[in-house]
Amino acid sequence: MEHITSVHNPRIKAWKKLQRKRERDRSGLFLAEGRHLVEEALKSEVQVKVIIIEESVELPPEWQVSDVEVIEVPEKVLRELAETETPQGMTAVCERPDRHNLLLESGRFLLLDRIQDPGNLGSILRTAEAAGMTGVIFGEGCADPYNGKVVRATQGALFSMHVQQMDLEEAVDLCRENGVPIFGTSLSGSTFTAIAPQDSFALLLGNEGEGVDEALLEKADQNLYIPIYGRSDSLNVGVAAGILIYHLRGD
Amino acid sequence: MEHITSVHNPRIKAWKKLQRKRERDRSGLFLAEGRHLVEEALKSEVQVKVIIIEESVELPPEWQVSDVEVIEVPEKVLRELAETETPQGMTAVCERPDRHNLLLESGRFLLLDRIQDPGNLGSILRTAEAAGMTGVIFGEGCADPYNGKVVRATQGALFSMHVQQMDLEEAVDLCRENGVPIFGTSLSGSTFTAIAPQDSFALLLGNEGEGVDEALLEKADQNLYIPIYGRSDSLNVGVAAGILIYHLRGD
């Protein structure tokens, strides 16, 4: 097992750069931090390239790591790569899955418009995966799905979810051509419970402050609204996603 | 307007202690940090005792603050009281509303069993308020509803939500006696969509890792389950709360 002891080691410095979107986009790599995420990445179709592990920590013998490089480091080096205060003894360098483009022909899709909070995005991806959604489209202006905070907030669901970046106008047009009904979310929409569950649908969710872009709402087949009975003016977008996804998919 | 310039001022030191649960319980006071929360507190039935405001910041003239003490401080003093890195120019010392006990006779109630993450609790309170729930019961082992992180995560919904701490066994027994149906949440429950909306109900939500306590589940009239179609083993408890609350309340 290789051992790296310095934070100035060029490989460590290169991996640290994966905390930035530009470097993730350039390299096609991202970081999965913490024991739980590394384990989930190994079990998924995501390719784990390198596990960086603290000297005092042991890899569980049941983990399938025969084709993974494992590098031991002192705590200070792991800390250098870590984005959380408690990286739980390890982090992994992973390769983004190289997936075919989503065709938007049939299935259940989320279309995300400028959702910026990594916690919200992670929560939405976790719910989408649990609900068996076909894919999640990230429009321009969303936080990067491979941002470390998003990855951690998905609790590993990102590794098995089909995620794709696409222009939302194009995505909506494709859904329309393919007969996939498009539901926007808007304060002036219809109460969501009036809509029956759907085998195929595309659900548009929007920015935390501004909601879904007006031009996109106009292209939707129908806009949905979750009634508010209290004084709040809205729900958290991750909670709204859960309510609408589970209603639209039915059983 | 009074002006305090030292972090060693005894009033500042006393208010800083409100970051701790013991001192909040002793005094009946709590902190609402940031411009948005202070505004929401002023508009609610929560009594705002003191607003501590940074020297360079002005109180909006339309705010109703005639019976509120306002104290100007330099940034370093505000920072001393703040729990976030960007306290947005002000924080307020507020009094917990002195509410009558929830009778659990009829209405829609949440019963929270050892939910510990302040972000989850805040999200649940925000959803409960938006959905017009009657009250939220915090069982033992939950984080404190007046914890600063919870308060901030509710985005002000805490101020108009009836929140009460109570032994959950007692709460469940009271619901039973009053004919309020009790729904637990459990991986071995019935699919939630099989249950019709209810005028009155009590919904039990449980700890992030362990779920609802077994003894409580046995006392429930029925246990509900949100089907998982993906590889995840569960949903976030705040998202699950939203799905179940909106399903059970119906229109």
Interface residues (C-beta under 8 A of the other chain):
Chain A: G119 S123 R126 T127 E129 A130 A131 G132 Q155 G156 A157 S160 M161 T191 T193 I226 P227 I228 Y229 G230 R231 S232 S234 L235 N236 G238 V239 A240 A241 G242 I243 Y246 H247 R249 G250 D251
Chain B: G119 S123 R126 T127 E129 A130 A131 G132 Q155 G156 A157 S160 M161 T191 T193 I226 P227 I228 Y229 G230 R231 S232 S234 L235 N236 G238 V239 A240 A241 G242 I243 Y246 H247 R249 G250 D251
